Amino acid sequence: MANIHPSAIIEDGATVASDVKIGAFTFVSKDSVLKNGVEVMQGAQVYGDTFVGENTKIYPYAVIGMPPQDSGYVQEDDVKVIIGKNCKIREFVTINAGTSHGGGITRIGDDCFIMIYCHIGHDCQVGDSVIMANSAGLAGHVEIGSFTVIGGATPVHQFVKIGEGCMIGGASAISQDIPPFCLAEGNRAVVKGLNAVGLKRRFEKNDIRALQGAFRKLFRSGDAIKDVAEEFLKNEKNEKVLQMCSFIKETTRGIPYERKKDK
């Protein structure tokens, strides 16, 4: 049977697995689903249509599933939050529900670590194993690829896309798209290089060498980065390079980098 503190408010209709732990002065809405191993700690709030996957921990005073901060939202919108397995959502984190015009779902993948005071806005799509350090914030419609790290006190502009395996430096300001496997920092942030540490942890040497060669050609091409990306897409076989070049080719917000050309 679920371990529920007597001061907690669990609305009729909530789906709570038998081994869930719910702490003092918490709130769980009637449309919420808490799967096996979930823990909702003291003072945390789970509102609206919110799904929380197995073994996810919601720490004190986090607020999940509140209506989006969007002027077009109406109470009747069918919107929700979906959170994956094995996540840690630390104190005072806020995660807003989606909007009907933005897909309706704010989604957090598996194994994410969302640190104190972070904010995830409406319709964000966050991949697996993402780390957001203290006070990082995602505006609406942001997409974050799996295995990406967002440094503390970093805001990300609405509709920005950050690819897989990126490292974003702390106190940066992200207003344009960051390709997969890159390191970016600054205010406004620019791409500084590849995420060398992240690459070594996950990829074989041949993939890393291929990405290094492609990165040099792409980011030393002046304003021709999309043309170079297109050439790689025609001739390259390495899947990681193709992933990076597809992202660059498809960006609509642009890639922030210093324009340099090989001599």
HUBELUR-V728929 format. One record per residue. N is the residue number from 1. RES is the residue in three letters. SS is DSSP state (~ for helix, > for strand, _ for the rest). OMEGA is omega in whole degrees, -180 to 180 (* if undefined). D_LAST is the distance of its C-alpha to the last C-alpha in Angstrom with 2 decimals. Layout:
<<N	RES	SS	OMEGA	D_LAST> <N	RES	SS	OMEGA	D_LAST>>
This chain:
<<1	MET	_	-179	69.35> <2	ALA	_	178	66.58> <3	ASN	>	-173	66.69> <4	ILE	>	178	66.95> <5	HIS	_	-177	67.88> <6	PRO	_	179	70.96> <7	SER	_	179	69.24> <8	ALA	_	176	66.47> <9	ILE	>	177	66.73> <10	ILE	>	-177	66.09> <11	GLU	_	174	66.88> <12	ASP	_	-179	69.03> <13	GLY	_	177	66.91> <14	ALA	_	178	64.04> <15	THR	>	-174	63.18> <16	VAL	>	-180	63.06> <17	ALA	_	-169	62.87> <18	SER	_	-177	65.61> <19	ASP	_	178	63.59> <20	VAL	_	174	61.66> <21	LYS	>	-178	62.00> <22	ILE	>	-172	62.36> <23	GLY	_	-176	62.76> <24	ALA	_	172	64.80> <25	PHE	_	176	64.50> <26	THR	_	176	61.98> <27	PHE	>	176	62.02> <28	VAL	>	-174	61.32> <29	SER	_	-177	61.75> <30	LYS	_	-178	63.91> <31	ASP	_	-177	61.00> <32	SER	_	175	58.98> <33	VAL	>	177	58.59> <34	LEU	>	-175	58.16> <35	LYS	_	-174	57.70> <36	ASN	_	175	58.84> <37	GLY	_	179	57.82> <38	VAL	_	173	56.59> <39	GLU	>	176	57.39> <40	VAL	>	-170	57.62> <41	MET	_	-171	58.18> <42	GLN	_	173	60.17> <43	GLY	_	178	59.76> <44	ALA	_	-176	57.04> <45	GLN	>	178	57.46> <46	VAL	>	-174	56.74> <47	TYR	_	169	57.37> <48	GLY	_	-180	57.48> <49	ASP	>	-176	56.50> <50	THR	>	178	54.48> <51	PHE	>	180	53.98> <52	VAL	>	-175	53.19> <53	GLY	_	-173	52.39> <54	GLU	_	171	53.89> <55	ASN	_	175	53.67> <56	THR	_	-180	51.66> <57	LYS	>	177	52.59> <58	ILE	>	-170	52.83> <59	TYR	_	-173	53.25> <60	PRO	_	170	55.52> <61	TYR	_	167	55.22> <62	ALA	_	-180	52.41> <63	VAL	>	-173	53.07> <64	ILE	>	170	52.12> <65	GLY	>	176	52.72> <66	MET	>	-179	53.61> <67	PRO	_	-179	53.12> <68	PRO	_	174	49.63> <69	GLN	_	-174	48.68> <70	ASP	_	-175	48.46> <71	SER	_	180	50.60> <72	GLY	_	-178	51.25> <73	TYR	_	172	52.75> <74	VAL	_	-172	56.44> <75	GLN	_	-176	58.66> <76	GLU	_	-179	59.50> <77	ASP	_	178	55.93> <78	ASP	_	-174	55.71> <79	VAL	_	-174	52.82> <80	LYS	>	171	52.15> <81	VAL	>	175	50.13> <82	ILE	>	180	49.42> <83	ILE	>	-175	48.49> <84	GLY	_	-176	47.87> <85	LYS	_	167	49.20> <86	ASN	_	177	48.83> <87	CYS	_	171	47.16> <88	LYS	>	-179	47.67> <89	ILE	>	-166	48.00> <90	ARG	_	-171	48.60> <91	GLU	_	172	50.68> <92	PHE	_	172	50.48> <93	VAL	_	173	47.89> <94	THR	>	177	48.35> <95	ILE	>	-176	47.56> <96	ASN	>	175	48.60> <97	ALA	_	179	49.87> <98	GLY	_	176	48.07> <99	THR	_	-179	48.88> <100	SER	~	-180	50.42> <101	HIS	~	180	47.65> <102	GLY	~	-180	44.92> <103	GLY	_	173	46.33> <104	GLY	_	-173	49.03> <105	ILE	>	163	47.68> <106	THR	>	-170	45.77> <107	ARG	>	175	44.81> <108	ILE	>	-177	43.92> <109	GLY	_	179	43.20> <110	ASP	_	169	44.62> <111	ASP	_	179	44.05> <112	CYS	_	179	42.48> <113	PHE	>	-177	42.84> <114	ILE	>	-170	43.17> <115	MET	_	-171	43.77> <116	ILE	_	174	46.00> <117	TYR	_	175	45.83> <118	CYS	_	176	43.19> <119	HIS	>	174	43.64> <120	ILE	>	-173	42.91> <121	GLY	_	-175	43.57> <122	HIS	_	174	45.13> <123	ASP	_	175	43.73> <124	CYS	_	177	41.03> <125	GLN	>	-176	40.12> <126	VAL	>	-177	39.27> <127	GLY	_	-179	38.56> <128	ASP	_	173	39.93> <129	SER	_	175	39.36> <130	VAL	_	175	37.71> <131	ILE	>	172	38.06> <132	MET	>	-179	38.36> <133	ALA	_	-171	38.86> <134	ASN	_	172	41.39> <135	SER	_	170	41.42> <136	ALA	_	-177	38.50> <137	GLY	>	177	39.32> <138	LEU	>	172	38.58> <139	ALA	_	-176	39.56> <140	GLY	_	171	41.04> <141	HIS	_	178	39.51> <142	VAL	_	176	36.71> <143	GLU	>	-180	35.61> <144	ILE	>	180	34.58> <145	GLY	_	-180	33.62> <146	SER	_	176	35.40> <147	PHE	_	177	34.48> <148	THR	_	177	32.68> <149	VAL	>	177	33.35> <150	ILE	>	-178	33.66> <151	GLY	_	-177	33.83> <152	GLY	_	177	36.84> <153	ALA	_	180	37.39> <154	THR	_	174	34.64> <155	PRO	>	178	35.56> <156	VAL	>	-177	34.17> <157	HIS	_	-180	34.54> <158	GLN	_	179	36.73> <159	PHE	_	176	35.39> <160	VAL	_	175	32.22> <161	LYS	>	175	31.28> <162	ILE	>	-172	29.91> <163	GLY	_	180	29.22> <164	GLU	_	168	30.61> <165	GLY	_	180	29.86> <166	CYS	_	170	28.06> <167	MET	>	179	28.44> <168	ILE	>	-177	28.89> <169	GLY	_	179	29.18> <170	GLY	_	179	32.45> <171	ALA	_	172	33.14> <172	SER	_	174	30.24> <173	ALA	>	-172	30.81> <174	ILE	>	180	29.68> <175	SER	_	177	29.73> <176	GLN	_	-174	27.27> <177	ASP	>	179	26.93> <178	ILE	>	-176	25.35> <179	PRO	_	178	24.36> <180	PRO	_	171	26.13> <181	PHE	_	-176	25.29> <182	CYS	>	170	23.16> <183	LEU	>	179	23.76> <184	ALA	>	178	24.01> <185	GLU	>	176	25.51> <186	GLY	>	178	26.13> <187	ASN	_	-2	28.16> <188	ARG	_	-174	26.89> <189	ALA	>	172	25.28> <190	VAL	>	176	21.68> <191	VAL	>	-178	20.24> <192	LYS	>	-177	19.05> <193	GLY	>	174	18.67> <194	LEU	>	175	21.05> <195	ASN	_	-170	24.70> <196	ALA	~	-179	24.57> <197	VAL	~	179	28.26> <198	GLY	~	179	29.49> <199	LEU	~	-179	27.65> <200	LYS	~	-180	29.17> <201	ARG	~	-168	32.57> <202	ARG	~	-168	32.63> <203	PHE	_	174	30.42> <204	GLU	_	-175	30.19> <205	LYS	~	-179	27.29> <206	ASN	~	176	26.23> <207	ASP	~	-179	25.92> <208	ILE	~	179	23.93> <209	ARG	~	179	21.43> <210	ALA	~	178	21.17> <211	LEU	~	179	20.62> <212	GLN	~	179	17.93> <213	GLY	~	179	15.92> <214	ALA	~	-179	16.68> <215	PHE	~	-180	15.92> <216	ARG	~	-178	12.28> <217	LYS	~	-178	11.84> <218	LEU	~	-170	14.20> <219	PHE	~	170	13.14> <220	ARG	_	-177	9.37> <221	SER	>	-177	10.47> <222	GLY	_	180	11.47> <223	ASP	_	-175	15.04> <224	ALA	_	-173	15.06> <225	ILE	~	180	16.13> <226	LYS	~	177	19.55> <227	ASP	~	178	18.44> <228	VAL	~	178	16.43> <229	ALA	~	179	19.55> <230	GLU	~	177	21.75> <231	GLU	~	176	20.07> <232	PHE	~	-179	20.61> <233	LEU	~	179	24.16> <234	LYS	~	-167	24.82> <235	ASN	~	-174	23.60> <236	GLU	_	178	23.52> <237	LYS	_	-178	26.72> <238	ASN	_	-174	26.22> <239	GLU	~	-179	28.41> <240	LYS	~	176	26.57> <241	VAL	~	178	23.26> <242	LEU	~	178	25.39> <243	GLN	~	179	27.08> <244	MET	~	-177	23.94> <245	CYS	~	176	22.66> <246	SER	~	178	26.17> <247	PHE	~	-179	26.33> <248	ILE	~	-179	23.10> <249	LYS	~	-173	24.34> <250	GLU	~	-176	27.76> <251	THR	_	175	27.09> <252	THR	_	180	28.89> <253	ARG	_	-179	28.18> <254	GLY	_	-180	24.41> <255	ILE	>	-179	22.06> <256	PRO	_	178	21.30> <257	TYR	_	178	17.76> <258	GLU	_	-177	15.24> <259	ARG	_	177	12.84> <260	LYS	_	176	9.24> <261	LYS	>	175	6.29> <262	ASP	_	177	3.78> <263	LYS	_	*	0.00>>
